[in-house]
Amino acid sequence: MKFLLWLLLLVLCWPLALLALILWPLVWLLSLPFRLIGISVEAVFALLKTLLFLPARLLGYRERP
């Protein structure tokens, strides 16, 4: 889908399409730290959830899916 949108942009405005093609790896590299922070925060919340529900699980309660 992204490729088809890029092709449409290439037909409509080829300089902008080429600029997007050149800048996309730089944007991806700049977004990597934010993705790593997001993964870390998600892991911390999963750990907290596990710790909070541990007593209930030890007593035999099972979460519904």
Biopython code that builds the backbone (N, CA, C, O; Angstrom):
import numpy as np
from Bio.PDB.StructureBuilder import StructureBuilder

atoms = [
    (1, "MET", "N", (0.829, -1.188, 0.000)),
    (1, "MET", "CA", (0.000, 0.000, 0.000)),
    (1, "MET", "C", (0.884, 1.267, 0.000)),
    (1, "MET", "O", (0.626, 2.226, -0.728)),
    (2, "LYS", "N", (1.927, 1.236, 0.836)),
    (2, "LYS", "CA", (2.815, 2.396, 0.879)),
    (2, "LYS", "C", (3.498, 2.612, -0.467)),
    (2, "LYS", "O", (3.694, 3.744, -0.908)),
    (3, "PHE", "N", (3.851, 1.516, -1.102)),
    (3, "PHE", "CA", (4.517, 1.626, -2.401)),
    (3, "PHE", "C", (3.589, 2.244, -3.437)),
    (3, "PHE", "O", (4.021, 3.067, -4.245)),
    (4, "LEU", "N", (2.312, 1.854, -3.419)),
    (4, "LEU", "CA", (1.361, 2.424, -4.374)),
    (4, "LEU", "C", (1.145, 3.915, -4.115)),
    (4, "LEU", "O", (1.019, 4.701, -5.054)),
    (5, "LEU", "N", (1.103, 4.295, -2.853)),
    (5, "LEU", "CA", (0.987, 5.718, -2.532)),
    (5, "LEU", "C", (2.218, 6.486, -2.988)),
    (5, "LEU", "O", (2.123, 7.612, -3.475)),
    (6, "TRP", "N", (3.377, 5.856, -2.821)),
    (6, "TRP", "CA", (4.607, 6.514, -3.282)),
    (6, "TRP", "C", (4.611, 6.662, -4.805)),
    (6, "TRP", "O", (5.037, 7.689, -5.333)),
    (7, "LEU", "N", (4.137, 5.637, -5.500)),
    (7, "LEU", "CA", (4.053, 5.730, -6.963)),
    (7, "LEU", "C", (3.100, 6.838, -7.393)),
    (7, "LEU", "O", (3.371, 7.553, -8.358)),
    (8, "LEU", "N", (1.992, 6.982, -6.686)),
    (8, "LEU", "CA", (1.059, 8.061, -6.988)),
    (8, "LEU", "C", (1.722, 9.419, -6.765)),
    (8, "LEU", "O", (1.571, 10.337, -7.571)),
    (9, "LEU", "N", (2.459, 9.532, -5.658)),
    (9, "LEU", "CA", (3.186, 10.772, -5.402)),
    (9, "LEU", "C", (4.252, 11.006, -6.471)),
    (9, "LEU", "O", (4.486, 12.147, -6.869)),
    (10, "LEU", "N", (4.887, 9.958, -6.931)),
    (10, "LEU", "CA", (5.894, 10.078, -7.988)),
    (10, "LEU", "C", (5.281, 10.624, -9.268)),
    (10, "LEU", "O", (5.898, 11.439, -9.955)),
    (11, "VAL", "N", (4.080, 10.186, -9.589)),
    (11, "VAL", "CA", (3.411, 10.677, -10.795)),
    (11, "VAL", "C", (2.977, 12.124, -10.614)),
    (11, "VAL", "O", (3.100, 12.929, -11.537)),
    (12, "LEU", "N", (2.466, 12.463, -9.428)),
    (12, "LEU", "CA", (1.938, 13.812, -9.219)),
    (12, "LEU", "C", (3.032, 14.852, -8.987)),
    (12, "LEU", "O", (2.961, 15.966, -9.506)),
    (13, "CYS", "N", (4.037, 14.479, -8.208)),
    (13, "CYS", "CA", (5.079, 15.447, -7.865)),
    (13, "CYS", "C", (6.380, 14.685, -7.625)),
    (13, "CYS", "O", (6.695, 14.315, -6.494)),
    (14, "TRP", "N", (7.128, 14.457, -8.698)),
    (14, "TRP", "CA", (8.301, 13.593, -8.578)),
    (14, "TRP", "C", (9.403, 14.155, -7.684)),
    (14, "TRP", "O", (10.083, 13.355, -7.042)),
    (15, "PRO", "N", (9.637, 15.467, -7.589)),
    (15, "PRO", "CA", (10.695, 15.911, -6.663)),
    (15, "PRO", "C", (10.366, 15.598, -5.201)),
    (15, "PRO", "O", (11.244, 15.227, -4.422)),
    (16, "LEU", "N", (9.093, 15.752, -4.844)),
    (16, "LEU", "CA", (8.684, 15.435, -3.474)),
    (16, "LEU", "C", (8.808, 13.935, -3.201)),
    (16, "LEU", "O", (9.190, 13.534, -2.101)),
    (17, "ALA", "N", (8.490, 13.118, -4.182)),
    (17, "ALA", "CA", (8.613, 11.671, -4.025)),
    (17, "ALA", "C", (10.067, 11.259, -3.842)),
    (17, "ALA", "O", (10.364, 10.397, -3.015)),
    (18, "LEU", "N", (10.965, 11.854, -4.591)),
    (18, "LEU", "CA", (12.387, 11.533, -4.447)),
    (18, "LEU", "C", (12.931, 12.027, -3.108)),
    (18, "LEU", "O", (13.758, 11.361, -2.486)),
    (19, "LEU", "N", (12.465, 13.196, -2.668)),
    (19, "LEU", "CA", (12.870, 13.702, -1.364)),
    (19, "LEU", "C", (12.392, 12.770, -0.249)),
    (19, "LEU", "O", (13.127, 12.498, 0.701)),
    (20, "ALA", "N", (11.171, 12.291, -0.372)),
    (20, "ALA", "CA", (10.644, 11.351, 0.615)),
    (20, "ALA", "C", (11.456, 10.052, 0.613)),
    (20, "ALA", "O", (11.715, 9.472, 1.667)),
    (21, "LEU", "N", (11.848, 9.611, -0.562)),
    (21, "LEU", "CA", (12.640, 8.385, -0.685)),
    (21, "LEU", "C", (14.005, 8.542, -0.028)),
    (21, "LEU", "O", (14.522, 7.596, 0.567)),
    (22, "ILE", "N", (14.587, 9.725, -0.132)),
    (22, "ILE", "CA", (15.910, 9.979, 0.451)),
    (22, "ILE", "C", (15.823, 10.184, 1.964)),
    (22, "ILE", "O", (16.685, 9.716, 2.708)),
    (23, "LEU", "N", (14.775, 10.889, 2.415)),
    (23, "LEU", "CA", (14.672, 11.223, 3.837)),
    (23, "LEU", "C", (14.104, 10.096, 4.692)),
    (23, "LEU", "O", (14.282, 10.116, 5.910)),
    (24, "TRP", "N", (13.423, 9.106, 4.094)),
    (24, "TRP", "CA", (12.783, 8.052, 4.883)),
    (24, "TRP", "C", (13.769, 7.290, 5.781)),
    (24, "TRP", "O", (13.429, 7.056, 6.942)),
    (25, "PRO", "N", (14.954, 6.890, 5.330)),
    (25, "PRO", "CA", (15.884, 6.204, 6.244)),
    (25, "PRO", "C", (16.323, 7.080, 7.418)),
    (25, "PRO", "O", (16.529, 6.577, 8.522)),
    (26, "LEU", "N", (16.467, 8.391, 7.186)),
    (26, "LEU", "CA", (16.841, 9.285, 8.281)),
    (26, "LEU", "C", (15.719, 9.388, 9.319)),
    (26, "LEU", "O", (15.981, 9.385, 10.522)),
    (27, "VAL", "N", (14.495, 9.478, 8.859)),
    (27, "VAL", "CA", (13.350, 9.529, 9.784)),
    (27, "VAL", "C", (13.268, 8.227, 10.568)),
    (27, "VAL", "O", (12.986, 8.241, 11.766)),
    (28, "TRP", "N", (13.511, 7.110, 9.906)),
    (28, "TRP", "CA", (13.469, 5.812, 10.577)),
    (28, "TRP", "C", (14.545, 5.733, 11.665)),
    (28, "TRP", "O", (14.286, 5.243, 12.765)),
    (29, "LEU", "N", (15.737, 6.210, 11.358)),
    (29, "LEU", "CA", (16.819, 6.198, 12.349)),
    (29, "LEU", "C", (16.507, 7.113, 13.534)),
    (29, "LEU", "O", (16.817, 6.772, 14.676)),
    (30, "LEU", "N", (15.906, 8.256, 13.276)),
    (30, "LEU", "CA", (15.560, 9.171, 14.359)),
    (30, "LEU", "C", (14.436, 8.626, 15.233)),
    (30, "LEU", "O", (14.351, 8.977, 16.410)),
    (31, "SER", "N", (13.580, 7.782, 14.684)),
    (31, "SER", "CA", (12.463, 7.237, 15.464)),
    (31, "SER", "C", (12.853, 6.019, 16.298)),
    (31, "SER", "O", (12.100, 5.620, 17.186)),
    (32, "LEU", "N", (14.003, 5.428, 16.033)),
    (32, "LEU", "CA", (14.421, 4.231, 16.778)),
    (32, "LEU", "C", (14.499, 4.442, 18.291)),
    (32, "LEU", "O", (13.999, 3.594, 19.029)),
    (33, "PRO", "N", (15.097, 5.522, 18.791)),
    (33, "PRO", "CA", (15.134, 5.692, 20.251)),
    (33, "PRO", "C", (13.741, 5.770, 20.871)),
    (33, "PRO", "O", (13.524, 5.261, 21.970)),
    (34, "PHE", "N", (12.799, 6.401, 20.179)),
    (34, "PHE", "CA", (11.445, 6.493, 20.706)),
    (34, "PHE", "C", (10.765, 5.128, 20.737)),
    (34, "PHE", "O", (9.991, 4.836, 21.648)),
    (35, "ARG", "N", (11.052, 4.308, 19.757)),
    (35, "ARG", "CA", (10.501, 2.948, 19.758)),
    (35, "ARG", "C", (11.080, 2.140, 20.908)),
    (35, "ARG", "O", (10.359, 1.396, 21.573)),
    (36, "LEU", "N", (12.379, 2.282, 21.145)),
    (36, "LEU", "CA", (13.008, 1.560, 22.252)),
    (36, "LEU", "C", (12.453, 2.016, 23.599)),
    (36, "LEU", "O", (12.259, 1.201, 24.501)),
    (37, "ILE", "N", (12.198, 3.307, 23.736)),
    (37, "ILE", "CA", (11.597, 3.813, 24.970)),
    (37, "ILE", "C", (10.193, 3.242, 25.128)),
    (37, "ILE", "O", (9.803, 2.860, 26.232)),
    (38, "GLY", "N", (9.439, 3.178, 24.053)),
    (38, "GLY", "CA", (8.091, 2.611, 24.104)),
    (38, "GLY", "C", (8.090, 1.143, 24.495)),
    (38, "GLY", "O", (7.252, 0.707, 25.284)),
    (39, "ILE", "N", (9.020, 0.386, 23.950)),
    (39, "ILE", "CA", (9.128, -1.035, 24.299)),
    (39, "ILE", "C", (9.501, -1.185, 25.766)),
    (39, "ILE", "O", (8.977, -2.061, 26.454)),
    (40, "SER", "N", (10.404, -0.336, 26.248)),
    (40, "SER", "CA", (10.827, -0.403, 27.651)),
    (40, "SER", "C", (9.682, -0.057, 28.595)),
    (40, "SER", "O", (9.488, -0.728, 29.609)),
    (41, "VAL", "N", (8.935, 0.970, 28.273)),
    (41, "VAL", "CA", (7.803, 1.365, 29.117)),
    (41, "VAL", "C", (6.744, 0.268, 29.125)),
    (41, "VAL", "O", (6.169, -0.028, 30.173)),
    (42, "GLU", "N", (6.483, -0.330, 27.983)),
    (42, "GLU", "CA", (5.521, -1.423, 27.906)),
    (42, "GLU", "C", (5.978, -2.612, 28.748)),
    (42, "GLU", "O", (5.158, -3.261, 29.397)),
    (43, "ALA", "N", (7.264, -2.900, 28.742)),
    (43, "ALA", "CA", (7.797, -4.001, 29.556)),
    (43, "ALA", "C", (7.668, -3.700, 31.043)),
    (43, "ALA", "O", (7.364, -4.596, 31.831)),
    (44, "VAL", "N", (7.895, -2.450, 31.434)),
    (44, "VAL", "CA", (7.755, -2.078, 32.848)),
    (44, "VAL", "C", (6.304, -2.234, 33.288)),
    (44, "VAL", "O", (6.042, -2.735, 34.382)),
    (45, "PHE", "N", (5.358, -1.811, 32.450)),
    (45, "PHE", "CA", (3.950, -1.969, 32.804)),
    (45, "PHE", "C", (3.546, -3.441, 32.882)),
    (45, "PHE", "O", (2.758, -3.819, 33.749)),
    (46, "ALA", "N", (4.073, -4.266, 31.991)),
    (46, "ALA", "CA", (3.779, -5.697, 32.055)),
    (46, "ALA", "C", (4.343, -6.301, 33.337)),
    (46, "ALA", "O", (3.701, -7.156, 33.948)),
    (47, "LEU", "N", (5.532, -5.870, 33.753)),
    (47, "LEU", "CA", (6.112, -6.355, 35.006)),
    (47, "LEU", "C", (5.269, -5.923, 36.197)),
    (47, "LEU", "O", (5.014, -6.721, 37.099)),
    (48, "LEU", "N", (4.835, -4.666, 36.209)),
    (48, "LEU", "CA", (3.989, -4.192, 37.304)),
    (48, "LEU", "C", (2.667, -4.952, 37.365)),
    (48, "LEU", "O", (2.198, -5.293, 38.451)),
    (49, "LYS", "N", (2.066, -5.217, 36.214)),
    (49, "LYS", "CA", (0.819, -5.975, 36.178)),
    (49, "LYS", "C", (1.036, -7.378, 36.731)),
    (49, "LYS", "O", (0.217, -7.894, 37.492)),
    (50, "THR", "N", (2.150, -7.984, 36.337)),
    (50, "THR", "CA", (2.449, -9.329, 36.831)),
    (50, "THR", "C", (2.634, -9.327, 38.342)),
    (50, "THR", "O", (2.136, -10.216, 39.033)),
    (51, "LEU", "N", (3.342, -8.342, 38.849)),
    (51, "LEU", "CA", (3.565, -8.271, 40.296)),
    (51, "LEU", "C", (2.275, -8.002, 41.057)),
    (51, "LEU", "O", (2.065, -8.554, 42.137)),
    (52, "LEU", "N", (1.406, -7.155, 40.500)),
    (52, "LEU", "CA", (0.156, -6.852, 41.186)),
    (52, "LEU", "C", (-0.807, -8.041, 41.192)),
    (52, "LEU", "O", (-1.547, -8.227, 42.158)),
    (53, "PHE", "N", (-0.809, -8.837, 40.137)),
    (53, "PHE", "CA", (-1.718, -9.973, 40.052)),
    (53, "PHE", "C", (-1.122, -11.260, 40.602)),
    (53, "PHE", "O", (-1.796, -12.290, 40.623)),
    (54, "LEU", "N", (0.123, -11.220, 41.044)),
    (54, "LEU", "CA", (0.762, -12.433, 41.556)),
    (54, "LEU", "C", (0.029, -13.035, 42.755)),
    (54, "LEU", "O", (-0.178, -14.248, 42.768)),
    (55, "PRO", "N", (-0.376, -12.251, 43.766)),
    (55, "PRO", "CA", (-1.104, -12.875, 44.888)),
    (55, "PRO", "C", (-2.398, -13.559, 44.452)),
    (55, "PRO", "O", (-2.721, -14.635, 44.954)),
    (56, "ALA", "N", (-3.129, -12.962, 43.544)),
    (56, "ALA", "CA", (-4.372, -13.569, 43.072)),
    (56, "ALA", "C", (-4.081, -14.856, 42.311)),
    (56, "ALA", "O", (-4.813, -15.836, 42.449)),
    (57, "ARG", "N", (-3.038, -14.863, 41.525)),
    (57, "ARG", "CA", (-2.705, -16.088, 40.780)),
    (57, "ARG", "C", (-2.261, -17.201, 41.717)),
    (57, "ARG", "O", (-2.547, -18.375, 41.479)),
    (58, "LEU", "N", (-1.561, -16.828, 42.781)),
    (58, "LEU", "CA", (-1.144, -17.847, 43.751)),
    (58, "LEU", "C", (-2.339, -18.455, 44.471)),
    (58, "LEU", "O", (-2.292, -19.612, 44.888)),
    (59, "LEU", "N", (-3.413, -17.678, 44.620)),
    (59, "LEU", "CA", (-4.621, -18.176, 45.271)),
    (59, "LEU", "C", (-5.538, -18.922, 44.305)),
    (59, "LEU", "O", (-6.578, -19.437, 44.717)),
    (60, "GLY", "N", (-5.167, -18.988, 43.023)),
    (60, "GLY", "CA", (-5.913, -19.813, 42.074)),
    (60, "GLY", "C", (-6.794, -19.053, 41.096)),
    (60, "GLY", "O", (-7.487, -19.681, 40.297)),
    (61, "TYR", "N", (-6.794, -17.732, 41.129)),
    (61, "TYR", "CA", (-7.620, -16.969, 40.185)),
    (61, "TYR", "C", (-6.916, -16.903, 38.837)),
    (61, "TYR", "O", (-5.715, -16.643, 38.763)),
    (62, "ARG", "N", (-7.673, -17.142, 37.777)),
    (62, "ARG", "CA", (-7.125, -17.054, 36.412)),
    (62, "ARG", "C", (-7.814, -15.912, 35.678)),
    (62, "ARG", "O", (-9.031, -15.750, 35.768)),
    (63, "GLU", "N", (-7.032, -15.122, 34.954)),
    (63, "GLU", "CA", (-7.593, -14.032, 34.157)),
    (63, "GLU", "C", (-8.315, -14.598, 32.947)),
    (63, "GLU", "O", (-7.910, -15.613, 32.379)),
    (64, "ARG", "N", (-9.382, -13.930, 32.568)),
    (64, "ARG", "CA", (-10.066, -14.315, 31.337)),
    (64, "ARG", "C", (-9.329, -13.714, 30.155)),
    (64, "ARG", "O", (-8.838, -12.589, 30.246)),
    (65, "PRO", "N", (-9.240, -14.439, 29.049)),
    (65, "PRO", "CA", (-8.529, -13.904, 27.868)),
    (65, "PRO", "C", (-9.249, -12.759, 27.223)),
    (65, "PRO", "O", (-8.774, -12.213, 26.228)),
]
sb = StructureBuilder()
sb.init_structure("model")
sb.init_model(0)
sb.init_chain("A")
sb.init_seg("    ")
for serial, (resi, resn, name, xyz) in enumerate(atoms, 1):
    if name == "N":
        sb.init_residue(resn, " ", resi, " ")
    sb.init_atom(name, np.array(xyz, "f"), 0.0, 1.0, " ", f" {name:<3s}", serial, name[0])
structure = sb.get_structure()
